């Protein structure tokens, strides 16, 4: 497993915004202590509480490679993204 900080548009590490790369090929976006999104086996999963602060949303969209909150909502509605509890152990 490898954990790296998300980078700002200036290339600086952003506090409390992380990408976790698992040995199984999964990638997760974590904000503070909460997993927001996970991409694994071609599926994109979002925690039910995925709508957080403006900063978290900015980096979640960056992680997912989308334009922002409305794009994420559209992909959930279409079934492209699946909402699933990613923090059950909390």
Biopython code that builds the backbone (N, CA, C, O; Angstrom):
import numpy as np
from Bio.PDB.StructureBuilder import StructureBuilder

atoms = [
    (1, "UNK", "N", (0.848, -1.164, 0.000)),
    (1, "UNK", "CA", (0.000, 0.000, 0.000)),
    (1, "UNK", "C", (0.904, 1.241, 0.000)),
    (1, "UNK", "O", (1.949, 1.278, 0.649)),
    (2, "UNK", "N", (0.459, 2.250, -0.751)),
    (2, "UNK", "CA", (1.190, 3.513, -0.803)),
    (2, "UNK", "C", (0.214, 4.672, -0.626)),
    (2, "UNK", "O", (-0.829, 4.715, -1.277)),
    (3, "UNK", "N", (0.552, 5.601, 0.247)),
    (3, "UNK", "CA", (-0.289, 6.767, 0.503)),
    (3, "UNK", "C", (0.479, 8.005, 0.085)),
    (3, "UNK", "O", (1.618, 8.214, 0.502)),
    (4, "UNK", "N", (-0.162, 8.835, -0.755)),
    (4, "UNK", "CA", (0.460, 10.087, -1.186)),
    (4, "UNK", "C", (-0.531, 11.230, -1.001)),
    (4, "UNK", "O", (-1.744, 11.038, -1.074)),
    (5, "UNK", "N", (0.005, 12.413, -0.764)),
    (5, "UNK", "CA", (-0.842, 13.601, -0.655)),
    (5, "UNK", "C", (-1.282, 14.037, -2.042)),
    (5, "UNK", "O", (-0.524, 13.925, -3.005)),
    (6, "UNK", "N", (-2.503, 14.531, -2.140)),
    (6, "UNK", "CA", (-2.947, 15.166, -3.373)),
    (6, "UNK", "C", (-2.098, 16.419, -3.543)),
    (6, "UNK", "O", (-1.586, 16.969, -2.568)),
    (7, "UNK", "N", (-1.952, 16.863, -4.781)),
    (7, "UNK", "CA", (-1.154, 18.047, -5.065)),
    (7, "UNK", "C", (-2.040, 19.203, -5.505)),
    (7, "UNK", "O", (-3.029, 19.011, -6.212)),
    (8, "UNK", "N", (-1.674, 20.393, -5.080)),
    (8, "UNK", "CA", (-2.392, 21.598, -5.496)),
    (8, "UNK", "C", (-2.046, 21.918, -6.940)),
    (8, "UNK", "O", (-1.190, 21.265, -7.538)),
    (9, "UNK", "N", (-2.708, 22.921, -7.502)),
    (9, "UNK", "CA", (-2.408, 23.325, -8.882)),
    (9, "UNK", "C", (-0.983, 23.852, -9.006)),
    (9, "UNK", "O", (-0.438, 23.910, -10.108)),
    (10, "UNK", "N", (-0.375, 24.237, -7.884)),
    (10, "UNK", "CA", (1.020, 24.695, -7.875)),
    (10, "UNK", "C", (2.000, 23.545, -7.664)),
    (10, "UNK", "O", (3.213, 23.755, -7.659)),
    (11, "UNK", "N", (1.477, 22.328, -7.490)),
    (11, "UNK", "CA", (2.336, 21.172, -7.290)),
    (11, "UNK", "C", (2.739, 20.923, -5.848)),
    (11, "UNK", "O", (3.616, 20.102, -5.578)),
    (12, "UNK", "N", (2.105, 21.628, -4.921)),
    (12, "UNK", "CA", (2.413, 21.459, -3.503)),
    (12, "UNK", "C", (1.479, 20.432, -2.872)),
    (12, "UNK", "O", (0.308, 20.352, -3.245)),
    (13, "UNK", "N", (1.987, 19.637, -1.911)),
    (13, "UNK", "CA", (1.117, 18.683, -1.214)),
    (13, "UNK", "C", (-0.008, 19.411, -0.477)),
    (13, "UNK", "O", (0.215, 20.443, 0.156)),
    (14, "UNK", "N", (-1.219, 18.857, -0.568)),
    (14, "UNK", "CA", (-2.386, 19.440, 0.089)),
    (14, "UNK", "C", (-2.605, 18.692, 1.408)),
    (14, "UNK", "O", (-2.710, 17.466, 1.408)),
    (15, "UNK", "N", (-2.674, 19.411, 2.525)),
    (15, "UNK", "CA", (-2.894, 18.739, 3.807)),
    (15, "UNK", "C", (-4.239, 18.001, 3.836)),
    (15, "UNK", "O", (-5.246, 18.500, 3.335)),
    (16, "UNK", "N", (-4.232, 16.826, 4.424)),
    (16, "UNK", "CA", (-5.442, 16.048, 4.722)),
    (16, "UNK", "C", (-6.190, 15.516, 3.505)),
    (16, "UNK", "O", (-7.335, 15.084, 3.646)),
    (17, "UNK", "N", (-5.593, 15.529, 2.319)),
    (17, "UNK", "CA", (-6.227, 15.000, 1.106)),
    (17, "UNK", "C", (-5.260, 13.972, 0.513)),
    (17, "UNK", "O", (-4.172, 14.334, 0.066)),
    (18, "UNK", "N", (-5.650, 12.694, 0.506)),
    (18, "UNK", "CA", (-4.716, 11.621, 0.169)),
    (18, "UNK", "C", (-5.258, 10.683, -0.907)),
    (18, "UNK", "O", (-6.468, 10.508, -1.057)),
    (19, "UNK", "N", (-4.330, 10.087, -1.647)),
    (19, "UNK", "CA", (-4.634, 8.982, -2.549)),
    (19, "UNK", "C", (-3.948, 7.757, -1.965)),
    (19, "UNK", "O", (-2.757, 7.784, -1.654)),
    (20, "UNK", "N", (-4.713, 6.689, -1.823)),
    (20, "UNK", "CA", (-4.198, 5.432, -1.292)),
    (20, "UNK", "C", (-4.208, 4.422, -2.436)),
    (20, "UNK", "O", (-5.251, 4.148, -3.029)),
    (21, "UNK", "N", (-3.047, 3.880, -2.732)),
    (21, "UNK", "CA", (-2.931, 2.861, -3.778)),
    (21, "UNK", "C", (-2.648, 1.524, -3.107)),
    (21, "UNK", "O", (-1.605, 1.330, -2.482)),
    (22, "UNK", "N", (-3.604, 0.605, -3.251)),
    (22, "UNK", "CA", (-3.467, -0.711, -2.629)),
    (22, "UNK", "C", (-2.650, -1.649, -3.497)),
    (22, "UNK", "O", (-2.498, -1.426, -4.698)),
    (23, "UNK", "N", (-2.133, -2.684, -2.891)),
    (23, "UNK", "CA", (-1.373, -3.690, -3.625)),
    (23, "UNK", "C", (-2.249, -4.464, -4.610)),
    (23, "UNK", "O", (-1.736, -5.105, -5.527)),
    (24, "UNK", "N", (-3.565, -4.405, -4.422)),
    (24, "UNK", "CA", (-4.514, -5.103, -5.297)),
    (24, "UNK", "C", (-4.931, -4.266, -6.505)),
    (24, "UNK", "O", (-5.774, -4.695, -7.293)),
    (25, "UNK", "N", (-4.339, -3.061, -6.659)),
    (25, "UNK", "CA", (-4.666, -2.195, -7.786)),
    (25, "UNK", "C", (-5.761, -1.185, -7.501)),
    (25, "UNK", "O", (-6.038, -0.322, -8.334)),
    (26, "UNK", "N", (-6.388, -1.278, -6.339)),
    (26, "UNK", "CA", (-7.430, -0.319, -5.970)),
    (26, "UNK", "C", (-6.798, 1.025, -5.628)),
    (26, "UNK", "O", (-5.680, 1.093, -5.118)),
    (27, "UNK", "N", (-7.537, 2.091, -5.920)),
    (27, "UNK", "CA", (-7.123, 3.434, -5.533)),
    (27, "UNK", "C", (-8.272, 4.092, -4.792)),
    (27, "UNK", "O", (-9.426, 4.006, -5.211)),
    (28, "UNK", "N", (-7.949, 4.751, -3.688)),
    (28, "UNK", "CA", (-8.963, 5.426, -2.887)),
    (28, "UNK", "C", (-8.566, 6.875, -2.677)),
    (28, "UNK", "O", (-7.385, 7.220, -2.633)),
    (29, "UNK", "N", (-9.587, 7.717, -2.547)),
    (29, "UNK", "CA", (-9.376, 9.110, -2.171)),
    (29, "UNK", "C", (-9.865, 9.262, -0.740)),
    (29, "UNK", "O", (-11.006, 8.923, -0.424)),
    (30, "UNK", "N", (-8.991, 9.776, 0.127)),
    (30, "UNK", "CA", (-9.322, 9.973, 1.529)),
    (30, "UNK", "C", (-9.163, 11.438, 1.881)),
    (30, "UNK", "O", (-8.151, 12.056, 1.548)),
    (31, "UNK", "N", (-10.157, 11.992, 2.551)),
    (31, "UNK", "CA", (-10.107, 13.351, 3.074)),
    (31, "UNK", "C", (-10.139, 13.248, 4.590)),
    (31, "UNK", "O", (-11.081, 12.698, 5.160)),
    (32, "UNK", "N", (-9.119, 13.771, 5.240)),
    (32, "UNK", "CA", (-8.952, 13.604, 6.683)),
    (32, "UNK", "C", (-8.988, 12.113, 6.978)),
    (32, "UNK", "O", (-8.137, 11.385, 6.466)),
    (33, "UNK", "N", (-9.924, 11.622, 7.772)),
    (33, "UNK", "CA", (-9.982, 10.195, 8.132)),
    (33, "UNK", "C", (-11.079, 9.441, 7.394)),
    (33, "UNK", "O", (-11.408, 8.315, 7.765)),
    (34, "UNK", "N", (-11.652, 10.043, 6.354)),
    (34, "UNK", "CA", (-12.809, 9.459, 5.678)),
    (34, "UNK", "C", (-12.494, 9.110, 4.232)),
    (34, "UNK", "O", (-12.012, 9.948, 3.471)),
    (35, "UNK", "N", (-12.773, 7.858, 3.860)),
    (35, "UNK", "CA", (-12.659, 7.445, 2.461)),
    (35, "UNK", "C", (-13.872, 8.016, 1.732)),
    (35, "UNK", "O", (-15.014, 7.758, 2.113)),
    (36, "UNK", "N", (-13.615, 8.791, 0.685)),
    (36, "UNK", "CA", (-14.682, 9.439, -0.079)),
    (36, "UNK", "C", (-15.018, 8.634, -1.326)),
    (36, "UNK", "O", (-16.190, 8.466, -1.665)),
    (37, "UNK", "N", (-13.980, 8.132, -2.013)),
    (37, "UNK", "CA", (-14.180, 7.419, -3.280)),
    (37, "UNK", "C", (-13.150, 6.307, -3.408)),
    (37, "UNK", "O", (-12.055, 6.376, -2.850)),
    (38, "UNK", "N", (-13.537, 5.275, -4.165)),
    (38, "UNK", "CA", (-12.627, 4.166, -4.426)),
    (38, "UNK", "C", (-12.846, 3.686, -5.856)),
    (38, "UNK", "O", (-13.980, 3.577, -6.322)),
    (39, "UNK", "N", (-11.758, 3.404, -6.535)),
    (39, "UNK", "CA", (-11.818, 2.831, -7.879)),
    (39, "UNK", "C", (-11.136, 1.476, -7.802)),
    (39, "UNK", "O", (-9.956, 1.373, -7.467)),
    (40, "UNK", "N", (-11.908, 0.430, -8.122)),
    (40, "UNK", "CA", (-11.379, -0.934, -8.024)),
    (40, "UNK", "C", (-12.064, -1.817, -9.045)),
    (40, "UNK", "O", (-13.287, -1.801, -9.182)),
    (41, "UNK", "N", (-11.265, -2.582, -9.755)),
    (41, "UNK", "CA", (-11.788, -3.529, -10.754)),
    (41, "UNK", "C", (-12.727, -2.857, -11.752)),
    (41, "UNK", "O", (-13.730, -3.444, -12.159)),
    (42, "UNK", "N", (-12.402, -1.634, -12.143)),
    (42, "UNK", "CA", (-13.196, -0.912, -13.129)),
    (42, "UNK", "C", (-14.465, -0.281, -12.583)),
    (42, "UNK", "O", (-15.243, 0.292, -13.345)),
    (43, "UNK", "N", (-14.688, -0.375, -11.277)),
    (43, "UNK", "CA", (-15.884, 0.207, -10.660)),
    (43, "UNK", "C", (-15.483, 1.412, -9.822)),
    (43, "UNK", "O", (-14.440, 1.412, -9.168)),
    (44, "UNK", "N", (-16.328, 2.442, -9.851)),
    (44, "UNK", "CA", (-16.111, 3.623, -9.026)),
    (44, "UNK", "C", (-17.177, 3.652, -7.947)),
    (44, "UNK", "O", (-18.374, 3.680, -8.232)),
    (45, "UNK", "N", (-16.718, 3.645, -6.706)),
    (45, "UNK", "CA", (-17.607, 3.651, -5.549)),
    (45, "UNK", "C", (-17.463, 4.971, -4.814)),
    (45, "UNK", "O", (-16.361, 5.505, -4.688)),
    (46, "UNK", "N", (-18.579, 5.491, -4.330)),
    (46, "UNK", "CA", (-18.583, 6.714, -3.525)),
    (46, "UNK", "C", (-19.274, 6.432, -2.206)),
    (46, "UNK", "O", (-20.298, 5.750, -2.167)),
    (47, "UNK", "N", (-18.716, 6.958, -1.125)),
    (47, "UNK", "CA", (-19.360, 6.832, 0.168)),
    (47, "UNK", "C", (-20.672, 7.619, 0.142)),
    (47, "UNK", "O", (-20.748, 8.651, -0.526)),
    (48, "UNK", "N", (-21.705, 7.159, 0.852)),
    (48, "UNK", "CA", (-22.984, 7.894, 0.865)),
    (48, "UNK", "C", (-22.842, 9.336, 1.332)),
    (48, "UNK", "O", (-23.652, 10.185, 0.961)),
    (49, "UNK", "N", (-21.848, 9.619, 2.122)),
    (49, "UNK", "CA", (-21.608, 10.973, 2.615)),
    (49, "UNK", "C", (-20.530, 11.673, 1.783)),
    (49, "UNK", "O", (-19.700, 12.399, 2.330)),
    (50, "UNK", "N", (-20.541, 11.461, 0.471)),
    (50, "UNK", "CA", (-19.476, 11.973, -0.403)),
    (50, "UNK", "C", (-19.486, 13.491, -0.541)),
    (50, "UNK", "O", (-18.466, 14.065, -0.922)),
    (51, "UNK", "N", (-20.590, 14.157, -0.250)),
    (51, "UNK", "CA", (-20.674, 15.612, -0.397)),
    (51, "UNK", "C", (-20.128, 16.305, 0.850)),
    (51, "UNK", "O", (-20.814, 16.435, 1.864)),
    (52, "UNK", "N", (-18.911, 16.731, 0.748)),
    (52, "UNK", "CA", (-18.234, 17.367, 1.881)),
    (52, "UNK", "C", (-17.921, 18.819, 1.552)),
    (52, "UNK", "O", (-18.622, 19.441, 0.753)),
    (53, "UNK", "N", (-16.888, 19.353, 2.153)),
    (53, "UNK", "CA", (-16.510, 20.751, 1.964)),
    (53, "UNK", "C", (-16.108, 21.036, 0.519)),
    (53, "UNK", "O", (-15.856, 20.126, -0.270)),
    (54, "UNK", "N", (-16.058, 22.309, 0.204)),
    (54, "UNK", "CA", (-15.657, 22.740, -1.140)),
    (54, "UNK", "C", (-14.268, 22.197, -1.501)),
    (54, "UNK", "O", (-14.041, 21.755, -2.627)),
    (55, "UNK", "N", (-13.354, 22.235, -0.546)),
    (55, "UNK", "CA", (-11.994, 21.734, -0.803)),
    (55, "UNK", "C", (-12.005, 20.235, -1.055)),
    (55, "UNK", "O", (-11.375, 19.763, -2.001)),
    (56, "UNK", "N", (-12.713, 19.481, -0.221)),
    (56, "UNK", "CA", (-12.789, 18.030, -0.412)),
    (56, "UNK", "C", (-13.419, 17.705, -1.754)),
    (56, "UNK", "O", (-12.947, 16.813, -2.459)),
    (57, "UNK", "N", (-14.478, 18.417, -2.116)),
    (57, "UNK", "CA", (-15.132, 18.174, -3.407)),
    (57, "UNK", "C", (-14.176, 18.458, -4.570)),
    (57, "UNK", "O", (-14.161, 17.727, -5.560)),
    (58, "UNK", "N", (-13.390, 19.508, -4.444)),
    (58, "UNK", "CA", (-12.415, 19.857, -5.484)),
    (58, "UNK", "C", (-11.440, 18.702, -5.718)),
    (58, "UNK", "O", (-11.172, 18.331, -6.861)),
    (59, "UNK", "N", (-10.917, 18.140, -4.637)),
    (59, "UNK", "CA", (-9.939, 17.068, -4.777)),
    (59, "UNK", "C", (-10.586, 15.721, -5.094)),
    (59, "UNK", "O", (-9.954, 14.869, -5.720)),
    (60, "UNK", "N", (-11.828, 15.515, -4.673)),
    (60, "UNK", "CA", (-12.561, 14.309, -5.071)),
    (60, "UNK", "C", (-12.772, 14.319, -6.581)),
    (60, "UNK", "O", (-12.560, 13.306, -7.248)),
    (61, "UNK", "N", (-13.187, 15.461, -7.116)),
    (61, "UNK", "CA", (-13.383, 15.585, -8.567)),
    (61, "UNK", "C", (-12.060, 15.371, -9.303)),
    (61, "UNK", "O", (-12.023, 14.718, -10.346)),
    (62, "UNK", "N", (-10.994, 15.917, -8.764)),
    (62, "UNK", "CA", (-9.671, 15.731, -9.375)),
    (62, "UNK", "C", (-9.288, 14.256, -9.377)),
    (62, "UNK", "O", (-8.811, 13.740, -10.387)),
    (63, "UNK", "N", (-9.494, 13.579, -8.253)),
    (63, "UNK", "CA", (-9.201, 12.146, -8.146)),
    (63, "UNK", "C", (-9.990, 11.349, -9.178)),
    (63, "UNK", "O", (-9.459, 10.439, -9.816)),
    (64, "UNK", "N", (-11.268, 11.703, -9.335)),
    (64, "UNK", "CA", (-12.147, 10.972, -10.256)),
    (64, "UNK", "C", (-11.967, 11.401, -11.711)),
    (64, "UNK", "O", (-12.444, 10.721, -12.620)),
    (65, "UNK", "N", (-11.285, 12.517, -11.936)),
    (65, "UNK", "CA", (-11.075, 13.002, -13.296)),
    (65, "UNK", "C", (-12.327, 13.588, -13.916)),
    (65, "UNK", "O", (-12.553, 13.457, -15.119)),
    (66, "UNK", "N", (-13.153, 14.243, -13.081)),
    (66, "UNK", "CA", (-14.400, 14.849, -13.562)),
    (66, "UNK", "C", (-14.394, 16.341, -13.270)),
    (66, "UNK", "O", (-13.483, 16.854, -12.620)),
    (67, "UNK", "N", (-15.430, 17.039, -13.760)),
    (67, "UNK", "CA", (-15.479, 18.495, -13.667)),
    (67, "UNK", "C", (-15.934, 19.040, -12.317)),
    (67, "UNK", "O", (-15.633, 20.192, -12.006)),
    (68, "UNK", "N", (-16.635, 18.276, -11.517)),
    (68, "UNK", "CA", (-17.084, 18.790, -10.230)),
    (68, "UNK", "C", (-18.296, 18.047, -9.718)),
    (68, "UNK", "O", (-18.635, 16.966, -10.199)),
    (69, "UNK", "N", (-18.949, 18.650, -8.723)),
    (69, "UNK", "CA", (-20.072, 18.034, -8.021)),
    (69, "UNK", "C", (-21.206, 17.628, -8.957)),
    (69, "UNK", "O", (-21.731, 16.520, -8.843)),
    (70, "UNK", "N", (-21.590, 18.506, -9.876)),
    (70, "UNK", "CA", (-22.699, 18.187, -10.791)),
    (70, "UNK", "C", (-22.357, 16.989, -11.676)),
    (70, "UNK", "O", (-23.221, 16.161, -11.963)),
    (71, "UNK", "N", (-21.109, 16.898, -12.104)),
    (71, "UNK", "CA", (-20.678, 15.762, -12.923)),
    (71, "UNK", "C", (-20.726, 14.472, -12.105)),
    (71, "UNK", "O", (-21.126, 13.426, -12.616)),
    (72, "UNK", "N", (-20.324, 14.543, -10.854)),
    (72, "UNK", "CA", (-20.388, 13.372, -9.972)),
    (72, "UNK", "C", (-21.843, 12.947, -9.788)),
    (72, "UNK", "O", (-22.156, 11.761, -9.888)),
    (73, "UNK", "N", (-22.736, 13.903, -9.520)),
    (73, "UNK", "CA", (-24.160, 13.594, -9.342)),
    (73, "UNK", "C", (-24.742, 12.932, -10.589)),
    (73, "UNK", "O", (-25.512, 11.977, -10.489)),
    (74, "UNK", "N", (-24.372, 13.441, -11.756)),
    (74, "UNK", "CA", (-24.854, 12.885, -13.026)),
    (74, "UNK", "C", (-24.397, 11.428, -13.186)),
    (74, "UNK", "O", (-25.164, 10.582, -13.647)),
    (75, "UNK", "N", (-23.173, 11.147, -12.811)),
    (75, "UNK", "CA", (-22.638, 9.791, -12.951)),
    (75, "UNK", "C", (-23.250, 8.830, -11.931)),
    (75, "UNK", "O", (-23.390, 7.639, -12.209)),
    (76, "UNK", "N", (-23.610, 9.334, -10.769)),
    (76, "UNK", "CA", (-24.329, 8.497, -9.796)),
    (76, "UNK", "C", (-25.709, 8.153, -10.360)),
    (76, "UNK", "O", (-26.131, 6.997, -10.334)),
    (77, "UNK", "N", (-26.399, 9.165, -10.865)),
    (77, "UNK", "CA", (-27.752, 8.968, -11.406)),
    (77, "UNK", "C", (-27.748, 7.980, -12.576)),
    (77, "UNK", "O", (-28.676, 7.186, -12.721)),
    (78, "UNK", "N", (-26.711, 8.029, -13.402)),
    (78, "UNK", "CA", (-26.637, 7.132, -14.560)),
    (78, "UNK", "C", (-26.210, 5.710, -14.188)),
    (78, "UNK", "O", (-26.324, 4.791, -14.999)),
    (79, "UNK", "N", (-25.717, 5.534, -12.953)),
    (79, "UNK", "CA", (-25.251, 4.219, -12.524)),
    (79, "UNK", "C", (-23.780, 3.983, -12.775)),
    (79, "UNK", "O", (-23.251, 2.927, -12.432)),
    (80, "UNK", "N", (-23.112, 4.960, -13.374)),
    (80, "UNK", "CA", (-21.674, 4.824, -13.632)),
    (80, "UNK", "C", (-20.892, 4.755, -12.316)),
    (80, "UNK", "O", (-19.915, 4.014, -12.207)),
    (81, "UNK", "N", (-21.325, 5.530, -11.324)),
    (81, "UNK", "CA", (-20.747, 5.502, -9.985)),
    (81, "UNK", "C", (-21.759, 4.849, -9.054)),
    (81, "UNK", "O", (-22.960, 5.100, -9.163)),
    (82, "UNK", "N", (-21.281, 4.018, -8.145)),
    (82, "UNK", "CA", (-22.131, 3.306, -7.198)),
    (82, "UNK", "C", (-21.891, 3.883, -5.805)),
    (82, "UNK", "O", (-20.747, 4.068, -5.389)),
    (83, "UNK", "N", (-22.968, 4.163, -5.096)),
    (83, "UNK", "CA", (-22.874, 4.666, -3.722)),
    (83, "UNK", "C", (-22.874, 3.458, -2.781)),
    (83, "UNK", "O", (-23.773, 2.617, -2.805)),
    (84, "UNK", "N", (-21.836, 3.410, -1.958)),
    (84, "UNK", "CA", (-21.656, 2.280, -1.050)),
    (84, "UNK", "C", (-20.883, 2.749, 0.170)),
    (84, "UNK", "O", (-20.001, 3.599, 0.047)),
    (85, "UNK", "N", (-21.193, 2.219, 1.336)),
    (85, "UNK", "CA", (-20.490, 2.619, 2.551)),
    (85, "UNK", "C", (-19.035, 2.171, 2.458)),
    (85, "UNK", "O", (-18.743, 0.975, 2.431)),
    (86, "UNK", "N", (-18.133, 3.134, 2.409)),
    (86, "UNK", "CA", (-16.699, 2.838, 2.329)),
    (86, "UNK", "C", (-16.019, 2.999, 3.682)),
    (86, "UNK", "O", (-14.806, 2.824, 3.796)),
    (87, "UNK", "N", (-16.788, 3.329, 4.693)),
    (87, "UNK", "CA", (-16.235, 3.576, 6.026)),
    (87, "UNK", "C", (-16.937, 2.756, 7.096)),
    (87, "UNK", "O", (-17.118, 3.217, 8.223)),
    (88, "UNK", "N", (-17.330, 1.545, 6.741)),
    (88, "UNK", "CA", (-18.118, 0.698, 7.647)),
    (88, "UNK", "C", (-17.380, 0.394, 8.943)),
    (88, "UNK", "O", (-18.017, 0.223, 9.983)),
    (89, "UNK", "N", (-16.066, 0.324, 8.908)),
    (89, "UNK", "CA", (-15.302, -0.047, 10.100)),
    (89, "UNK", "C", (-15.205, 1.097, 11.100)),
    (89, "UNK", "O", (-14.725, 0.902, 12.217)),
    (90, "UNK", "N", (-15.657, 2.292, 10.712)),
    (90, "UNK", "CA", (-15.545, 3.462, 11.599)),
    (90, "UNK", "C", (-16.541, 3.382, 12.721)),
    (90, "UNK", "O", (-16.593, 4.277, 13.565)),
]
sb = StructureBuilder()
sb.init_structure("model")
sb.init_model(0)
sb.init_chain("A")
sb.init_seg("    ")
for serial, (resi, resn, name, xyz) in enumerate(atoms, 1):
    if name == "N":
        sb.init_residue(resn, " ", resi, " ")
    sb.init_atom(name, np.array(xyz, "f"), 0.0, 1.0, " ", f" {name:<3s}", serial, name[0])
structure = sb.get_structure()
